Amino acid sequence: MQTRPAICRKKARYSSEAEALGVAERAPFILRPYRCGLCRGFHLTSRTKGMRVPDFERKRRRNNA
Ligand SMILES: [Zn+2]
């Protein structure tokens, strides 16, 4: 995913995907971590198109089904 510099600066940055996933899991809405090409860190996005479904979300869906 392409991130514009202004977006990168504004967003919270996580040093690992696991850390970003932990935050996404606790969020009251859908968030996906992605690797930023600018800062090499991880950001969260609410855009889910083309994103891998995280494990915690897959489990949640299974429990709700
Ligand atoms: Zn960034």
PDB file of the backbone (N, CA, C, O) and the ligand in Angstrom, with CONECT records:
HET     ZN  A 101       1
ATOM      1  N   MET A   1       0.845  -1.197   0.000  1.00  0.00           N
ATOM      2  CA  MET A   1       0.000   0.000   0.000  1.00  0.00           C
ATOM      3  C   MET A   1       0.879   1.245   0.000  1.00  0.00           C
ATOM      4  O   MET A   1       1.874   1.294   0.724  1.00  0.00           O
ATOM      5  N   GLN A   2       0.539   2.228  -0.780  1.00  0.00           N
ATOM      6  CA  GLN A   2       1.286   3.469  -0.856  1.00  0.00           C
ATOM      7  C   GLN A   2       0.819   4.432   0.228  1.00  0.00           C
ATOM      8  O   GLN A   2      -0.380   4.667   0.380  1.00  0.00           O
ATOM      9  N   THR A   3       1.752   4.983   0.972  1.00  0.00           N
ATOM     10  CA  THR A   3       1.410   5.963   1.991  1.00  0.00           C
ATOM     11  C   THR A   3       2.032   7.298   1.613  1.00  0.00           C
ATOM     12  O   THR A   3       3.214   7.373   1.277  1.00  0.00           O
ATOM     13  N   ARG A   4       1.232   8.338   1.673  1.00  0.00           N
ATOM     14  CA  ARG A   4       1.773   9.675   1.416  1.00  0.00           C
ATOM     15  C   ARG A   4       2.491  10.175   2.669  1.00  0.00           C
ATOM     16  O   ARG A   4       2.081   9.846   3.782  1.00  0.00           O
ATOM     17  N   PRO A   5       3.543  10.956   2.509  1.00  0.00           N
ATOM     18  CA  PRO A   5       4.327  11.423   3.670  1.00  0.00           C
ATOM     19  C   PRO A   5       3.471  12.086   4.735  1.00  0.00           C
ATOM     20  O   PRO A   5       3.712  11.876   5.924  1.00  0.00           O
ATOM     21  N   ALA A   6       2.481  12.876   4.350  1.00  0.00           N
ATOM     22  CA  ALA A   6       1.629  13.555   5.331  1.00  0.00           C
ATOM     23  C   ALA A   6       0.853  12.543   6.157  1.00  0.00           C
ATOM     24  O   ALA A   6       0.660  12.725   7.359  1.00  0.00           O
ATOM     25  N   ILE A   7       0.419  11.494   5.514  1.00  0.00           N
ATOM     26  CA  ILE A   7      -0.340  10.440   6.205  1.00  0.00           C
ATOM     27  C   ILE A   7       0.593   9.707   7.166  1.00  0.00           C
ATOM     28  O   ILE A   7       0.233   9.432   8.310  1.00  0.00           O
ATOM     29  N   CYS A   8       1.770   9.402   6.694  1.00  0.00           N
ATOM     30  CA  CYS A   8       2.746   8.672   7.499  1.00  0.00           C
ATOM     31  C   CYS A   8       3.061   9.433   8.774  1.00  0.00           C
ATOM     32  O   CYS A   8       3.097   8.849   9.857  1.00  0.00           O
ATOM     33  N   ARG A   9       3.287  10.730   8.652  1.00  0.00           N
ATOM     34  CA  ARG A   9       3.630  11.544   9.824  1.00  0.00           C
ATOM     35  C   ARG A   9       2.487  11.609  10.821  1.00  0.00           C
ATOM     36  O   ARG A   9       2.700  11.633  12.033  1.00  0.00           O
ATOM     37  N   LYS A  10       1.281  11.638  10.298  1.00  0.00           N
ATOM     38  CA  LYS A  10       0.095  11.831  11.134  1.00  0.00           C
ATOM     39  C   LYS A  10      -0.308  10.566  11.880  1.00  0.00           C
ATOM     40  O   LYS A  10      -0.851  10.625  12.983  1.00  0.00           O
ATOM     41  N   LYS A  11      -0.036   9.431  11.263  1.00  0.00           N
ATOM     42  CA  LYS A  11      -0.510   8.168  11.825  1.00  0.00           C
ATOM     43  C   LYS A  11       0.365   7.654  12.951  1.00  0.00           C
ATOM     44  O   LYS A  11       1.559   7.945  13.023  1.00  0.00           O
ATOM     45  N   ALA A  12      -0.258   6.882  13.828  1.00  0.00           N
ATOM     46  CA  ALA A  12       0.516   6.186  14.845  1.00  0.00           C
ATOM     47  C   ALA A  12       1.401   5.151  14.159  1.00  0.00           C
ATOM     48  O   ALA A  12       0.997   4.510  13.189  1.00  0.00           O
ATOM     49  N   ARG A  13       2.611   5.002  14.681  1.00  0.00           N
ATOM     50  CA  ARG A  13       3.551   4.065  14.074  1.00  0.00           C
ATOM     51  C   ARG A  13       3.879   2.956  15.060  1.00  0.00           C
ATOM     52  O   ARG A  13       4.115   3.209  16.241  1.00  0.00           O
ATOM     53  N   TYR A  14       3.891   1.742  14.569  1.00  0.00           N
ATOM     54  CA  TYR A  14       4.222   0.595  15.400  1.00  0.00           C
ATOM     55  C   TYR A  14       5.459  -0.070  14.845  1.00  0.00           C
ATOM     56  O   TYR A  14       5.623  -0.190  13.631  1.00  0.00           O
ATOM     57  N   SER A  15       6.317  -0.498  15.729  1.00  0.00           N
ATOM     58  CA  SER A  15       7.593  -1.042  15.279  1.00  0.00           C
ATOM     59  C   SER A  15       7.472  -2.484  14.809  1.00  0.00           C
ATOM     60  O   SER A  15       8.349  -2.988  14.108  1.00  0.00           O
ATOM     61  N   SER A  16       6.396  -3.142  15.192  1.00  0.00           N
ATOM     62  CA  SER A  16       6.219  -4.515  14.736  1.00  0.00           C
ATOM     63  C   SER A  16       4.773  -4.760  14.339  1.00  0.00           C
ATOM     64  O   SER A  16       3.859  -4.071  14.792  1.00  0.00           O
ATOM     65  N   GLU A  17       4.591  -5.747  13.493  1.00  0.00           N
ATOM     66  CA  GLU A  17       3.239  -6.081  13.062  1.00  0.00           C
ATOM     67  C   GLU A  17       2.427  -6.609  14.243  1.00  0.00           C
ATOM     68  O   GLU A  17       1.224  -6.368  14.341  1.00  0.00           O
ATOM     69  N   ALA A  18       3.105  -7.334  15.138  1.00  0.00           N
ATOM     70  CA  ALA A  18       2.414  -7.895  16.298  1.00  0.00           C
ATOM     71  C   ALA A  18       1.841  -6.788  17.176  1.00  0.00           C
ATOM     72  O   ALA A  18       0.724  -6.900  17.682  1.00  0.00           O
ATOM     73  N   GLU A  19       2.609  -5.726  17.351  1.00  0.00           N
ATOM     74  CA  GLU A  19       2.166  -4.603  18.159  1.00  0.00           C
ATOM     75  C   GLU A  19       0.948  -3.942  17.500  1.00  0.00           C
ATOM     76  O   GLU A  19      -0.041  -3.639  18.169  1.00  0.00           O
ATOM     77  N   ALA A  20       1.031  -3.724  16.198  1.00  0.00           N
ATOM     78  CA  ALA A  20      -0.081  -3.115  15.465  1.00  0.00           C
ATOM     79  C   ALA A  20      -1.315  -4.003  15.517  1.00  0.00           C
ATOM     80  O   ALA A  20      -2.437  -3.510  15.632  1.00  0.00           O
ATOM     81  N   LEU A  21      -1.107  -5.307  15.433  1.00  0.00           N
ATOM     82  CA  LEU A  21      -2.219  -6.254  15.502  1.00  0.00           C
ATOM     83  C   LEU A  21      -2.909  -6.200  16.858  1.00  0.00           C
ATOM     84  O   LEU A  21      -4.132  -6.296  16.953  1.00  0.00           O
ATOM     85  N   GLY A  22      -2.100  -6.045  17.912  1.00  0.00           N
ATOM     86  CA  GLY A  22      -2.645  -5.966  19.258  1.00  0.00           C
ATOM     87  C   GLY A  22      -3.573  -4.771  19.413  1.00  0.00           C
ATOM     88  O   GLY A  22      -4.619  -4.861  20.058  1.00  0.00           O
ATOM     89  N   VAL A  23      -3.182  -3.660  18.820  1.00  0.00           N
ATOM     90  CA  VAL A  23      -4.004  -2.456  18.867  1.00  0.00           C
ATOM     91  C   VAL A  23      -5.265  -2.650  18.031  1.00  0.00           C
ATOM     92  O   VAL A  23      -6.359  -2.262  18.443  1.00  0.00           O
ATOM     93  N   ALA A  24      -5.107  -3.247  16.872  1.00  0.00           N
ATOM     94  CA  ALA A  24      -6.239  -3.487  15.975  1.00  0.00           C
ATOM     95  C   ALA A  24      -7.276  -4.391  16.649  1.00  0.00           C
ATOM     96  O   ALA A  24      -8.483  -4.222  16.476  1.00  0.00           O
ATOM     97  N   GLU A  25      -6.771  -5.349  17.417  1.00  0.00           N
ATOM     98  CA  GLU A  25      -7.664  -6.302  18.071  1.00  0.00           C
ATOM     99  C   GLU A  25      -8.541  -5.627  19.118  1.00  0.00           C
ATOM    100  O   GLU A  25      -9.694  -6.012  19.315  1.00  0.00           O
ATOM    101  N   ARG A  26      -7.990  -4.621  19.787  1.00  0.00           N
ATOM    102  CA  ARG A  26      -8.741  -3.932  20.849  1.00  0.00           C
ATOM    103  C   ARG A  26      -9.612  -2.797  20.322  1.00  0.00           C
ATOM    104  O   ARG A  26     -10.456  -2.273  21.049  1.00  0.00           O
ATOM    105  N   ALA A  27      -9.412  -2.416  19.069  1.00  0.00           N
ATOM    106  CA  ALA A  27     -10.176  -1.298  18.507  1.00  0.00           C
ATOM    107  C   ALA A  27     -11.640  -1.695  18.313  1.00  0.00           C
ATOM    108  O   ALA A  27     -11.938  -2.848  18.001  1.00  0.00           O
ATOM    109  N   PRO A  28     -12.555  -0.734  18.499  1.00  0.00           N
ATOM    110  CA  PRO A  28     -13.985  -1.032  18.356  1.00  0.00           C
ATOM    111  C   PRO A  28     -14.434  -1.114  16.898  1.00  0.00           C
ATOM    112  O   PRO A  28     -15.615  -1.326  16.623  1.00  0.00           O
ATOM    113  N   PHE A  29     -13.508  -0.949  15.977  1.00  0.00           N
ATOM    114  CA  PHE A  29     -13.842  -1.082  14.566  1.00  0.00           C
ATOM    115  C   PHE A  29     -12.717  -1.830  13.853  1.00  0.00           C
ATOM    116  O   PHE A  29     -11.643  -2.046  14.413  1.00  0.00           O
ATOM    117  N   ILE A  30     -12.981  -2.214  12.628  1.00  0.00           N
ATOM    118  CA  ILE A  30     -12.013  -3.012  11.874  1.00  0.00           C
ATOM    119  C   ILE A  30     -10.777  -2.192  11.508  1.00  0.00           C
ATOM    120  O   ILE A  30     -10.880  -1.125  10.903  1.00  0.00           O
ATOM    121  N   LEU A  31      -9.632  -2.701  11.878  1.00  0.00           N
ATOM    122  CA  LEU A  31      -8.364  -2.075  11.502  1.00  0.00           C
ATOM    123  C   LEU A  31      -7.407  -3.152  11.019  1.00  0.00           C
ATOM    124  O   LEU A  31      -7.397  -4.275  11.524  1.00  0.00           O
ATOM    125  N   ARG A  32      -6.613  -2.787  10.043  1.00  0.00           N
ATOM    126  CA  ARG A  32      -5.620  -3.730   9.532  1.00  0.00           C
ATOM    127  C   ARG A  32      -4.241  -3.097   9.571  1.00  0.00           C
ATOM    128  O   ARG A  32      -4.073  -1.950   9.157  1.00  0.00           O
ATOM    129  N   PRO A  33      -3.255  -3.831  10.062  1.00  0.00           N
ATOM    130  CA  PRO A  33      -1.900  -3.302  10.020  1.00  0.00           C
ATOM    131  C   PRO A  33      -1.321  -3.453   8.620  1.00  0.00           C
ATOM    132  O   PRO A  33      -1.611  -4.420   7.915  1.00  0.00           O
ATOM    133  N   TYR A  34      -0.516  -2.506   8.236  1.00  0.00           N
ATOM    134  CA  TYR A  34       0.211  -2.644   6.979  1.00  0.00           C
ATOM    135  C   TYR A  34       1.588  -2.017   7.111  1.00  0.00           C
ATOM    136  O   TYR A  34       1.796  -1.088   7.892  1.00  0.00           O
ATOM    137  N   ARG A  35       2.499  -2.532   6.351  1.00  0.00           N
ATOM    138  CA  ARG A  35       3.873  -2.045   6.378  1.00  0.00           C
ATOM    139  C   ARG A  35       3.972  -0.769   5.560  1.00  0.00           C
ATOM    140  O   ARG A  35       3.543  -0.717   4.408  1.00  0.00           O
ATOM    141  N   CYS A  36       4.541   0.253   6.170  1.00  0.00           N
ATOM    142  CA  CYS A  36       4.688   1.529   5.487  1.00  0.00           C
ATOM    143  C   CYS A  36       6.007   1.562   4.720  1.00  0.00           C
ATOM    144  O   CYS A  36       7.067   1.271   5.273  1.00  0.00           O
ATOM    145  N   GLY A  37       5.928   1.914   3.460  1.00  0.00           N
ATOM    146  CA  GLY A  37       7.114   1.967   2.630  1.00  0.00           C
ATOM    147  C   GLY A  37       7.997   3.164   2.922  1.00  0.00           C
ATOM    148  O   GLY A  37       9.149   3.202   2.487  1.00  0.00           O
ATOM    149  N   LEU A  38       7.483   4.139   3.647  1.00  0.00           N
ATOM    150  CA  LEU A  38       8.236   5.349   3.942  1.00  0.00           C
ATOM    151  C   LEU A  38       9.057   5.227   5.215  1.00  0.00           C
ATOM    152  O   LEU A  38      10.255   5.509   5.218  1.00  0.00           O
ATOM    153  N   CYS A  39       8.410   4.808   6.295  1.00  0.00           N
ATOM    154  CA  CYS A  39       9.113   4.773   7.579  1.00  0.00           C
ATOM    155  C   CYS A  39       9.497   3.355   7.979  1.00  0.00           C
ATOM    156  O   CYS A  39      10.162   3.152   8.995  1.00  0.00           O
ATOM    157  N   ARG A  40       9.081   2.377   7.185  1.00  0.00           N
ATOM    158  CA  ARG A  40       9.404   0.963   7.453  1.00  0.00           C
ATOM    159  C   ARG A  40       8.750   0.448   8.725  1.00  0.00           C
ATOM    160  O   ARG A  40       9.038  -0.659   9.181  1.00  0.00           O
ATOM    161  N   GLY A  41       7.866   1.261   9.291  1.00  0.00           N
ATOM    162  CA  GLY A  41       7.125   0.806  10.453  1.00  0.00           C
ATOM    163  C   GLY A  41       5.770   0.280  10.013  1.00  0.00           C
ATOM    164  O   GLY A  41       5.534   0.051   8.826  1.00  0.00           O
ATOM    165  N   PHE A  42       4.889   0.092  10.974  1.00  0.00           N
ATOM    166  CA  PHE A  42       3.541  -0.371  10.657  1.00  0.00           C
ATOM    167  C   PHE A  42       2.534   0.692  11.056  1.00  0.00           C
ATOM    168  O   PHE A  42       2.660   1.322  12.107  1.00  0.00           O
ATOM    169  N   HIS A  43       1.544   0.882  10.215  1.00  0.00           N
ATOM    170  CA  HIS A  43       0.425   1.748  10.526  1.00  0.00           C
ATOM    171  C   HIS A  43      -0.839   0.904  10.483  1.00  0.00           C
ATOM    172  O   HIS A  43      -0.830  -0.246  10.044  1.00  0.00           O
ATOM    173  N   LEU A  44      -1.926   1.509  10.951  1.00  0.00           N
ATOM    174  CA  LEU A  44      -3.216   0.825  10.868  1.00  0.00           C
ATOM    175  C   LEU A  44      -4.101   1.557   9.873  1.00  0.00           C
ATOM    176  O   LEU A  44      -4.067   2.783   9.774  1.00  0.00           O
ATOM    177  N   THR A  45      -4.882   0.795   9.149  1.00  0.00           N
ATOM    178  CA  THR A  45      -5.810   1.390   8.204  1.00  0.00           C
ATOM    179  C   THR A  45      -7.176   0.731   8.353  1.00  0.00           C
ATOM    180  O   THR A  45      -7.284  -0.437   8.726  1.00  0.00           O
ATOM    181  N   SER A  46      -8.215   1.504   8.053  1.00  0.00           N
ATOM    182  CA  SER A  46      -9.561   0.930   8.087  1.00  0.00           C
ATOM    183  C   SER A  46      -9.944   0.401   6.710  1.00  0.00           C
ATOM    184  O   SER A  46     -11.010  -0.186   6.526  1.00  0.00           O
ATOM    185  N   ARG A  47      -9.060   0.618   5.757  1.00  0.00           N
ATOM    186  CA  ARG A  47      -9.321   0.077   4.415  1.00  0.00           C
ATOM    187  C   ARG A  47      -8.962  -1.396   4.405  1.00  0.00           C
ATOM    188  O   ARG A  47      -7.824  -1.765   4.693  1.00  0.00           O
ATOM    189  N   THR A  48      -9.906  -2.217   4.083  1.00  0.00           N
ATOM    190  CA  THR A  48      -9.662  -3.652   4.173  1.00  0.00           C
ATOM    191  C   THR A  48      -9.477  -4.304   2.813  1.00  0.00           C
ATOM    192  O   THR A  48      -9.171  -5.493   2.721  1.00  0.00           O
ATOM    193  N   LYS A  49      -9.663  -3.526   1.766  1.00  0.00           N
ATOM    194  CA  LYS A  49      -9.578  -4.096   0.424  1.00  0.00           C
ATOM    195  C   LYS A  49      -8.167  -4.612   0.140  1.00  0.00           C
ATOM    196  O   LYS A  49      -7.184  -3.881   0.263  1.00  0.00           O
ATOM    197  N   GLY A  50      -8.093  -5.858  -0.233  1.00  0.00           N
ATOM    198  CA  GLY A  50      -6.810  -6.447  -0.580  1.00  0.00           C
ATOM    199  C   GLY A  50      -5.931  -6.754   0.614  1.00  0.00           C
ATOM    200  O   GLY A  50      -4.778  -7.154   0.452  1.00  0.00           O
ATOM    201  N   MET A  51      -6.475  -6.567   1.836  1.00  0.00           N
ATOM    202  CA  MET A  51      -5.682  -6.815   3.025  1.00  0.00           C
ATOM    203  C   MET A  51      -5.923  -8.230   3.524  1.00  0.00           C
ATOM    204  O   MET A  51      -7.009  -8.791   3.378  1.00  0.00           O
ATOM    205  N   ARG A  52      -4.890  -8.779   4.108  1.00  0.00           N
ATOM    206  CA  ARG A  52      -4.965 -10.096   4.720  1.00  0.00           C
ATOM    207  C   ARG A  52      -5.845 -10.003   5.975  1.00  0.00           C
ATOM    208  O   ARG A  52      -5.755  -9.035   6.730  1.00  0.00           O
ATOM    209  N   VAL A  53      -6.685 -11.003   6.188  1.00  0.00           N
ATOM    210  CA  VAL A  53      -7.526 -11.009   7.382  1.00  0.00           C
ATOM    211  C   VAL A  53      -6.710 -11.534   8.559  1.00  0.00           C
ATOM    212  O   VAL A  53      -6.207 -12.657   8.516  1.00  0.00           O
ATOM    213  N   PRO A  54      -6.576 -10.721   9.617  1.00  0.00           N
ATOM    214  CA  PRO A  54      -5.777 -11.169  10.773  1.00  0.00           C
ATOM    215  C   PRO A  54      -6.437 -12.339  11.494  1.00  0.00           C
ATOM    216  O   PRO A  54      -7.648 -12.542  11.407  1.00  0.00           O
ATOM    217  N   ASP A  55      -5.614 -13.102  12.206  1.00  0.00           N
ATOM    218  CA  ASP A  55      -6.101 -14.290  12.906  1.00  0.00           C
ATOM    219  C   ASP A  55      -7.222 -13.984  13.884  1.00  0.00           C
ATOM    220  O   ASP A  55      -8.217 -14.706  13.953  1.00  0.00           O
ATOM    221  N   PHE A  56      -7.051 -12.896  14.645  1.00  0.00           N
ATOM    222  CA  PHE A  56      -8.065 -12.603  15.677  1.00  0.00           C
ATOM    223  C   PHE A  56      -9.411 -12.315  15.039  1.00  0.00           C
ATOM    224  O   PHE A  56     -10.461 -12.613  15.606  1.00  0.00           O
ATOM    225  N   GLU A  57      -9.363 -11.729  13.850  1.00  0.00           N
ATOM    226  CA  GLU A  57     -10.614 -11.405  13.171  1.00  0.00           C
ATOM    227  C   GLU A  57     -11.280 -12.656  12.602  1.00  0.00           C
ATOM    228  O   GLU A  57     -12.504 -12.790  12.604  1.00  0.00           O
ATOM    229  N   ARG A  58     -10.452 -13.549  12.124  1.00  0.00           N
ATOM    230  CA  ARG A  58     -10.982 -14.806  11.595  1.00  0.00           C
ATOM    231  C   ARG A  58     -11.672 -15.595  12.715  1.00  0.00           C
ATOM    232  O   ARG A  58     -12.740 -16.177  12.524  1.00  0.00           O
ATOM    233  N   LYS A  59     -11.031 -15.595  13.882  1.00  0.00           N
ATOM    234  CA  LYS A  59     -11.608 -16.305  15.034  1.00  0.00           C
ATOM    235  C   LYS A  59     -12.931 -15.675  15.433  1.00  0.00           C
ATOM    236  O   LYS A  59     -13.906 -16.368  15.725  1.00  0.00           O
ATOM    237  N   ARG A  60     -12.946 -14.346  15.439  1.00  0.00           N
ATOM    238  CA  ARG A  60     -14.145 -13.608  15.828  1.00  0.00           C
ATOM    239  C   ARG A  60     -15.305 -13.942  14.894  1.00  0.00           C
ATOM    240  O   ARG A  60     -16.437 -14.157  15.330  1.00  0.00           O
ATOM    241  N   ARG A  61     -14.995 -13.980  13.607  1.00  0.00           N
ATOM    242  CA  ARG A  61     -16.039 -14.304  12.624  1.00  0.00           C
ATOM    243  C   ARG A  61     -16.571 -15.704  12.844  1.00  0.00           C
ATOM    244  O   ARG A  61     -17.770 -15.953  12.722  1.00  0.00           O
ATOM    245  N   ARG A  62     -15.667 -16.618  13.169  1.00  0.00           N
ATOM    246  CA  ARG A  62     -16.065 -18.000  13.364  1.00  0.00           C
ATOM    247  C   ARG A  62     -16.993 -18.088  14.589  1.00  0.00           C
ATOM    248  O   ARG A  62     -17.981 -18.821  14.573  1.00  0.00           O
ATOM    249  N   ASN A  63     -16.665 -17.341  15.638  1.00  0.00           N
ATOM    250  CA  ASN A  63     -17.473 -17.367  16.856  1.00  0.00           C
ATOM    251  C   ASN A  63     -18.849 -16.734  16.647  1.00  0.00           C
ATOM    252  O   ASN A  63     -19.831 -17.137  17.271  1.00  0.00           O
ATOM    253  N   ASN A  64     -18.903 -15.751  15.772  1.00  0.00           N
ATOM    254  CA  ASN A  64     -20.175 -15.072  15.521  1.00  0.00           C
ATOM    255  C   ASN A  64     -21.084 -15.855  14.582  1.00  0.00           C
ATOM    256  O   ASN A  64     -22.297 -15.645  14.545  1.00  0.00           O
ATOM    257  N   ALA A  65     -20.484 -16.743  13.840  1.00  0.00           N
ATOM    258  CA  ALA A  65     -21.261 -17.464  12.820  1.00  0.00           C
ATOM    259  C   ALA A  65     -22.229 -18.470  13.443  1.00  0.00           C
ATOM    260  O   ALA A  65     -22.954 -19.156  12.723  1.00  0.00           O
TER     261      ALA A  65
HETATM  262 ZN    ZN A 101       4.983   5.417   7.804  1.00  0.00          ZN2+
END
